[in-house]
Amino acid sequence: DVKVTQSSRYLVKRTGEKVFLECVQDMDHENMFWYRQDPGLGLRLIYFSYDVKMKEKGDIPEGYSVSREKKERFSLILESASTNQTSMYLCASSQNSGARGQPQHFGDGTRLSIL
Amino acid sequence: KNQVEQSPQSLIILEGKNCTLQCNYTVSPFSNLRWYKQDTGRGPVSLTIMTFSENTKSNGRYTATLDADTKQSSLHITASQLSDSASYICVVSALTSNDYKLSFGAGTTVTVRA
């Protein structure tokens, strides 16, 4: 079974802090994704990566950056956290054959609160 | 406006009863449609995936249907169990240029009561 592990289930940070969310997958998947999930809005794509050191902006990249130094690890960075970034963050991975075409396997999410 | 609309937003059913969730989409050009189940505090888990040529797909007590002409899908849960309490998310994939774009519905929250 594919395992996507997010480093923290809950995180509380202060406005202006630099925040790192970590995600690791164990199935050698090429593609990795970061989403945020807010009530009534569905999942929205922040960034995705289809290879090591490669990254592509999703639909809402503003205020975020990512890093993929190793194939199995994809990090989401909030450069200067703001209260509107309080949300549930979900990481996902998938095999290749189209950057986002294959079914995605999700982690259990990090619930981030910015105070 | 979201290109994937799910209804109802939430519903409550008694254990053992059936229910049907709806998903209407405007995404184009259509590639595939997936239903995910998301338990509280967990990430979404794929239930079914259907391409243009498939109009029904089952996974145990879950049956998804697709009408690509009317751009509608439904997820039917048969003989509901308490463990079916979750959010169900419809995801539609469009193939644009050289890439797939996923559009997510906001989900339907199902509560099964004993």
Interface residues (C-beta under 8 A of the other chain):
Chain A: V4 R9 G40 L41 G42 L43 R44 L45 L90 A92 G98 A99 R100 G101 P103 Q104 H105 F106 G107 D108 G109
Chain B: N2 V4 S31 N32 R34 G41 R42 G43 P44 V45 S46 I49 I89 S93 L95 D99 Y100 K101 L102 F104 G105 A106 G107
